[in-house]
Amino acid sequence: MNLFWKKLFRILQPTSIFEKKMDAVQITSDGDEYDFSADELQYKARLEEFVNSADFREKKELYRTKKYKDTDEHRIMRQYEKLLNSADIRLYYETKNSALLKEYLDFKSNPESLNLKDLSISEVSAKIDKLKLFEQSKEYKNYTQYHDSLAIREFEELKKKISEPEFQQSNAFWANPDRWETTPEYRLEQRYLALVGEKISTGRRRNKTSIFKKYNSVKLTFYERFDWLKLEDSRWSPGFHSGNSRLIGNYSFTNEHQSNNNGQNVAVSEGVLTIHTVELPNRSLAWDVQKGFVEKDFKCTSDVIQTSATFKQKYGVFSAKVRCSGTLHHALWLSGDRKLPHVNIFHFNGSKITIGNANQHKIDGVEITGISENRYYIYTLEWTPRALIWYVNNVEVYRTNENVPHEALYIGINSFIPSKMEPTFGKFEVEWIKVFDVRE
């Protein structure tokens, strides 16, 4: 699936905006009851005054009723898209970046730039004729009309404006019809209603983030913020897990260039987990399908970690904020005690981002293009008894109803280099992982 146009036209929300919506997902507690401390009860009078103030009521009315089409953000986006889709402006930029225009302008400013001395008379004539034809062409006339024009200056200013994080945040806010529920004022109002004992209805509490919109109950069951420094202090184990006890532990495969390094290539810094793949010749244990375990000389080291000993879940929503670099494979996946099922929430194969499911000896999935693997995006798998649905930020990119797993699976992260690729280096960065149990 190509996300280029969805990104260009802001259908794909910026990661910073979507992350805030993920942070605002409303978690349902058992019995939907609230417990408050004595200190919180002291704020009741202050909250009551706040939510009953004229300023609060005006802001609430504005956020709930103002139409996106009436905002400056909408006007700016419409004008930008109008200019972006103008055939004349597209032609201007194509001409501006063409080698023929450069050759023509160079010749006009310095006729000797063509190196006419080294050409025959016929070659000189052909070059001059080509430049004369260009001078009379539609492309050049369009270029002279738009060069340094008000339209181009406006387009450049709008392009700069919509790329600013402040504008992107503001535009995403006003474009969201449920914007009121994303505000601090809304959350304070909910706290006040709870403090005075008023039941918060399911309708008011329903999550507005698209992935969770259909669910009445949302519980956070796993949240990895990578606030540890040593792997042994975490919920992750190095190496592979399998129902076969022989295939549990740290090893690599004979059809790979890297040896897994028992967690030594895993680092956490400032809340980000990084798996480093580095050039480091070594001899290590490798699994061969026909021979079993053998000793092999590797050119690189990398790592694999997983949560088989601490966390597994059947069904739910699995989200992770990741990026990677290097022409090698990086993956974040779900697996169980057997080789299959194997579900890739994110997989970079050295050239393309892919997602998909391997189960019952059938593989289905899709390539994701139009976004860069070395920029952070939030990759999400929504797993129900009926379907597997993948998202990049807020955009659904693939779904399947075939071969849906029906067993608890754990989370795995690794980087590797198949033998058909050249040995290289890179890194896989994961900022956070969240898993939710959901009920309709």
Secondary structure, 3 states (H helix, E strand, C coil): CECHHHHHCCCCCCHHHHHHHHHCCCCCCHHHCCCCCHHHHCCHHHHHHHHCCHHHHHHHHHHHHCCHHHCHHHHHHHHHHHHHCCHHHHHHHHHHCCHHHHHHHHHHHCHHHHCHHHCCHHHHHHHHHHHHHHHCCHHHHHHHHHCCCHHHHHHHHHHHHHCCHHHHHHHHHHHCCCHHHHCHHHHHHHHHHHHCCCCCCHHHHCCCCHHHCCCCEEEEEEEECCCCCCHHHCCCEECECCCCHHHCECCEECCECEEECCCCCEEEECCEEEEEEEEEEEEEEEEECCCEEEEEEEEEEECEEECCCCCCECCEEEEEEEEEECCCEEEEEEECCCCCCEEEEEEEECCCEEEEEEECCEEEEEEEECCCCCCCEEEEEEECCCCEEEEECCEEEEEECCCCCCCCEEEEEEEECECCCCCCCEEEEEEEEEEEEEEC
